């Protein structure tokens, strides 16, 4: 739990700094994805994008329109660097960055409030299940 909180603070702090530089008050999902890429967690970005897209499809058109306009403009502005096999130097330094600037709330990015991507539940396995075991003819062993 403590590690998760630290990780979230680390990512959110970076996204928050970016928003401050751009004179914006709201951190959106794309800011968080940008921060993760910047801090060397690019391996997680693509799965999160897929999840966020699915989540928005499922949520339907409720609140998506306004958010998508925001996300599209943000996505058009930033080129995400392609994932590189070597972690960025930022990850090597394990400083405890506690970025609590009072805007740690993340708005407009449901992927980070939703539960972790559910794995499909395996159904009953095909073929015969475990039977009663080997059957011996009745009577005493000889």
VENQUIMO-V629788 format. One record per residue. N is the residue number from 1. PHI is phi in degrees with one decimal (* if undefined). PSI is psi in whole degrees, -180 to 180 (NA if undefined). BURIAL is I if it has 16 or more other ideal C-beta (glycine too) atoms within 10 Angstrom, else O. Layout:
{{N | PHI | PSI | BURIAL} {N | PHI | PSI | BURIAL}}
This chain:
{{1 | * | -45 | O} {2 | -63.9 | -40 | O} {3 | -64.6 | -42 | O} {4 | -62.1 | -44 | O} {5 | -61.0 | -42 | O} {6 | -62.4 | -45 | O} {7 | -60.6 | -47 | O} {8 | -62.8 | -42 | O} {9 | -62.1 | -41 | I} {10 | -61.2 | -52 | I} {11 | -65.8 | -47 | I} {12 | -63.2 | -39 | I} {13 | -61.0 | -43 | I} {14 | -64.9 | -45 | I} {15 | -63.9 | -38 | I} {16 | -63.9 | -44 | I} {17 | -59.8 | -42 | O} {18 | -61.3 | -45 | I} {19 | -64.0 | -39 | I} {20 | -62.5 | -45 | O} {21 | -59.8 | -33 | O} {22 | -94.0 | 11 | O} {23 | 56.7 | 40 | O} {24 | -113.6 | 148 | O} {25 | -96.8 | -19 | O} {26 | -111.2 | 131 | O} {27 | -90.7 | 126 | I} {28 | -109.9 | 176 | I} {29 | -57.7 | -37 | I} {30 | -67.9 | -33 | I} {31 | -63.7 | -40 | I} {32 | -67.8 | -41 | I} {33 | -63.6 | -40 | I} {34 | -60.3 | -46 | I} {35 | -62.1 | -42 | I} {36 | -62.2 | -41 | I} {37 | -63.4 | -45 | I} {38 | -60.6 | -38 | I} {39 | -88.1 | 4 | I} {40 | 93.3 | 14 | I} {41 | -103.1 | 36 | I} {42 | -63.5 | -22 | I} {43 | -60.8 | -26 | O} {44 | -88.6 | -13 | O} {45 | -68.4 | -47 | I} {46 | -62.7 | -48 | O} {47 | -58.0 | -37 | O} {48 | -67.7 | -38 | I} {49 | -61.7 | -44 | I} {50 | -60.9 | -46 | O} {51 | -61.4 | -45 | I} {52 | -61.5 | -41 | I} {53 | -63.6 | -46 | O} {54 | -62.8 | -44 | O} {55 | -58.0 | -45 | I} {56 | -65.2 | -38 | I} {57 | -62.6 | -44 | O} {58 | -65.8 | -44 | O} {59 | -63.5 | -19 | O} {60 | 74.3 | -156 | O} {61 | -92.9 | 14 | O} {62 | -50.1 | -70 | O} {63 | -120.3 | 10 | O} {64 | -70.1 | -39 | O} {65 | -53.2 | -53 | O} {66 | -64.3 | -42 | O} {67 | -66.6 | -42 | I} {68 | -64.6 | -37 | O} {69 | -58.7 | -46 | O} {70 | -61.7 | -48 | I} {71 | -65.1 | -41 | I} {72 | -63.8 | -43 | O} {73 | -67.6 | -38 | O} {74 | -68.3 | -42 | I} {75 | -66.2 | -35 | I} {76 | -69.0 | -29 | O} {77 | -78.3 | -33 | O} {78 | -113.5 | 130 | O} {79 | -92.0 | 121 | O} {80 | -75.7 | 130 | I} {81 | -64.2 | 146 | O} {82 | -70.3 | 146 | O} {83 | -59.5 | 135 | O} {84 | -110.9 | 147 | O} {85 | -64.8 | -29 | O} {86 | -90.2 | 135 | O} {87 | -66.4 | 149 | O} {88 | -73.4 | 157 | O} {89 | -57.7 | -26 | O} {90 | -58.2 | -32 | O} {91 | -75.3 | -30 | O} {92 | -64.2 | -34 | O} {93 | -88.1 | 117 | O} {94 | -96.5 | 61 | O} {95 | -76.8 | 151 | O} {96 | -93.8 | 91 | O} {97 | -83.4 | 107 | O} {98 | -100.8 | 88 | O} {99 | -84.1 | 89 | O} {100 | -115.5 | 85 | O} {101 | -92.7 | 8 | O} {102 | 87.8 | -7 | O} {103 | -122.3 | 59 | I} {104 | -84.9 | -5 | O} {105 | -75.5 | 139 | O} {106 | -109.3 | 117 | I} {107 | -105.3 | 148 | O} {108 | 69.6 | 22 | I} {109 | -134.9 | 79 | I} {110 | -59.9 | -23 | I} {111 | -60.0 | -28 | I} {112 | -91.2 | -6 | O} {113 | -102.4 | -23 | O} {114 | -75.3 | 158 | O} {115 | -63.3 | 162 | O} {116 | -58.5 | 149 | O} {117 | -51.3 | 120 | O} {118 | -70.2 | 139 | O} {119 | -86.2 | 147 | O} {120 | -62.7 | 138 | O} {121 | -76.5 | 132 | O} {122 | -69.8 | 134 | O} {123 | -82.1 | -173 | O} {124 | -63.0 | 141 | O} {125 | -70.7 | 144 | O} {126 | -68.8 | 158 | O} {127 | 90.7 | 173 | O} {128 | -67.7 | 143 | O} {129 | -77.6 | -175 | O} {130 | -65.2 | 125 | O} {131 | -86.9 | -168 | O} {132 | -72.4 | -3 | O} {133 | 98.9 | -176 | O} {134 | -66.4 | 142 | O} {135 | -104.2 | 132 | O} {136 | -106.9 | 149 | O} {137 | -63.7 | 146 | O} {138 | -62.7 | 160 | O} {139 | 111.3 | 178 | O} {140 | -83.2 | 147 | O} {141 | -64.7 | 144 | O} {142 | -93.6 | NA | O}}
